[in-house]
Amino acid sequence: QTVVTQEPSVSVSPGGTVTLTCGLSSGSVSMSYYASWYQQTAGQAPRTLIYNTNTRSSEVPDRFSGAILGNNAALTITGAHADDECDYYCVLYMGSGIWMFGGGTKLTVL
Amino acid sequence: QLQLQESGPGLVKPSETLSLTCSVSGGSISRNNDHWAWIRQPPGKGLEWMGCISSSGNTYYNPSLKSRIIFSVDTAKHQFSLKVTSVTATDTAVYYCAKLGGYEPDYWGQGTLVAVSS
């Protein structure tokens, strides 16, 4: 069974740039997977950051961007802030009305 | 602004049925045959897609849960519902309802914790 993969943990320095990836255990992610990205702080519901691979949700600052990089969907954060430290999830549309989440990435800003 | 709110028991006994309802306000549940999703998150773990239902009642279930979950929608009450049968401790999770905007959840409920315990 195909699994959606994310880095379990990533760190970035304040003000730095970091890229989180979202891949498939078998195959490549393309635009047809309509990748979306979510930010979740402890005890809160996820917040939509990016949808349709590279479209920013309303009120999301432009230092968050999405793209396809190589075989993966990617979320890039430029100018990382301390309050960017939380969990990030991607979800892919697998077709036939089925979506699949990645396992999530814990981002540390230090 | 569309708002979603989950409701239901916070504690369910093993082998029983977990039932949750999501109430939609600030918009129509049946606009453009919108799709409505259930997502859950066990404590300390990641998000799991459970499936979705269209406002016309078409259902799409996560294959790993398909034998135990049932979705329904009541457009007159602006609600959609989830049932999980034969629950075990592994069904303990925060359950979120969400609206699909195209190919992604765009509006989320705040989530409700359901514990499975005797």
Boltz contact constraints between the chains, C-beta under 6 A:
constraints:
  - contact:
      token1: [A, 34]
      token2: [B, 103]
      max_distance: 6.0
  - contact:
      token1: [A, 36]
      token2: [B, 104]
      max_distance: 6.0
  - contact:
      token1: [A, 45]
      token2: [B, 108]
      max_distance: 6.0
  - contact:
      token1: [A, 45]
      token2: [B, 110]
      max_distance: 6.0
  - contact:
      token1: [A, 45]
      token2: [B, 111]
      max_distance: 6.0
  - contact:
      token1: [A, 48]
      token2: [B, 106]
      max_distance: 6.0
  - contact:
      token1: [A, 51]
      token2: [B, 104]
      max_distance: 6.0
  - contact:
      token1: [A, 89]
      token2: [B, 47]
      max_distance: 6.0
  - contact:
      token1: [A, 93]
      token2: [B, 103]
      max_distance: 6.0
  - contact:
      token1: [A, 97]
      token2: [B, 60]
      max_distance: 6.0
  - contact:
      token1: [A, 99]
      token2: [B, 49]
      max_distance: 6.0
  - contact:
      token1: [A, 101]
      token2: [B, 47]
      max_distance: 6.0
  - contact:
      token1: [A, 101]
      token2: [B, 49]
      max_distance: 6.0
  - contact:
      token1: [A, 103]
      token2: [B, 46]
      max_distance: 6.0
  - contact:
      token1: [A, 104]
      token2: [B, 46]
      max_distance: 6.0
